[in-house]
Amino acid sequence: MNVLEQKRVEVDGETYTLQALPATVGLDIQFKLAKAEDGLSATLMKQMVCNSVLVGSGLMTDKDFDIKFSKNYQPLMGLVKEIMEFNFHEYDEEGNLVPLEQDATEENL
């Protein structure tokens, strides 16, 4: 059975089960991050959480996200950091995600 890798993390006293992002979603997020001049957007954070955090037997829904993190933004930031560290392994010495090089990727097609 092909299952995406999972990992348990603790953020602000709460345990979450993270599931690796599917390749297409992960690539899409990395390319968006590379283009984002202002860093993470609310939409991008929600996309990461709802495609990575397991709740019961499925992924967190948009509604779960909006209810869980309403007025609870600091734990959300911690969770997003955990998701990024789990899914994207390439960081520079300052802790910033190293973007994929699209030109190099296109050459390999």
C-alpha positions in Angstrom: 0.0 0.0 0.0 1.4 3.4 -1.0 1.1 5.8 1.9 2.6 9.3 2.2 5.1 9.6 5.1 3.7 10.8 8.4 5.1 12.4 11.4 3.8 13.5 14.8 4.7 17.0 16.1 3.8 19.0 19.2 3.0 22.6 18.9 2.0 24.7 21.9 1.1 21.5 23.9 -1.1 20.0 21.1 0.0 17.0 19.1 -0.6 17.0 15.3 -0.1 14.2 12.8 1.5 15.6 9.6 1.3 13.8 6.3 3.8 14.6 3.6 2.4 16.9 0.9 1.6 15.1 -2.4 4.3 16.0 -4.9 2.1 18.3 -7.0 0.9 20.3 -4.0 4.4 20.6 -2.6 5.9 21.8 -5.9 3.0 24.3 -6.3 3.7 25.7 -2.8 7.4 25.9 -3.4 7.0 27.8 -6.6 4.4 30.2 -5.0 6.8 30.8 -2.1 9.6 31.6 -4.5 7.4 34.3 -6.2 5.9 35.7 -3.0 7.6 39.0 -2.1 5.8 39.3 1.2 6.3 35.7 2.4 3.5 33.4 3.4 -0.1 34.4 2.7 -3.1 33.2 4.7 -4.2 31.3 1.6 -0.9 29.5 1.3 -0.8 28.6 5.0 -4.3 27.2 4.8 -3.3 25.2 1.7 -0.3 23.7 3.5 -2.3 22.9 6.7 -5.3 21.4 4.9 -3.1 19.2 2.7 -0.9 18.0 5.5 -2.6 17.9 8.9 -4.6 14.7 9.6 -7.8 15.0 11.7 -9.3 11.6 12.5 -9.2 9.6 9.4 -8.8 12.5 6.9 -7.2 15.8 6.2 -8.2 19.0 8.0 -11.0 20.7 6.1 -11.2 24.4 5.4 -14.0 24.7 8.0 -11.8 22.9 10.6 -9.0 25.3 9.8 -11.1 28.4 10.2 -12.6 27.2 13.5 -9.4 25.8 15.1 -7.2 28.8 14.3 -9.7 31.7 14.8 -8.0 34.0 17.3 -5.3 31.3 17.6 -2.6 32.5 15.2 0.6 31.9 17.1 0.1 28.1 17.2 -0.9 28.2 13.5 2.5 29.8 12.7 4.3 27.1 14.7 2.3 24.4 12.9 3.1 25.9 9.5 6.8 26.0 10.5 6.7 22.3 11.3 4.9 21.5 8.0 7.6 23.4 6.1 10.5 21.7 7.9 8.9 18.3 7.3 8.2 18.8 3.6 10.9 21.2 2.4 14.4 20.2 3.5 16.4 22.9 1.8 17.0 26.0 4.0 19.8 28.6 3.9 21.9 29.5 7.0 19.4 32.1 8.0 16.5 29.6 8.1 14.9 30.7 4.8 13.5 28.2 2.4 15.7 27.8 -0.6 13.5 28.1 -3.7 13.6 25.5 -6.4 15.3 26.7 -9.6 12.6 26.6 -12.3 15.2 26.9 -15.1 17.1 23.8 -13.9 13.8 21.9 -13.6 12.6 22.9 -17.1 16.0 21.7 -18.5 15.3 18.2 -17.2 12.0 17.8 -18.9 
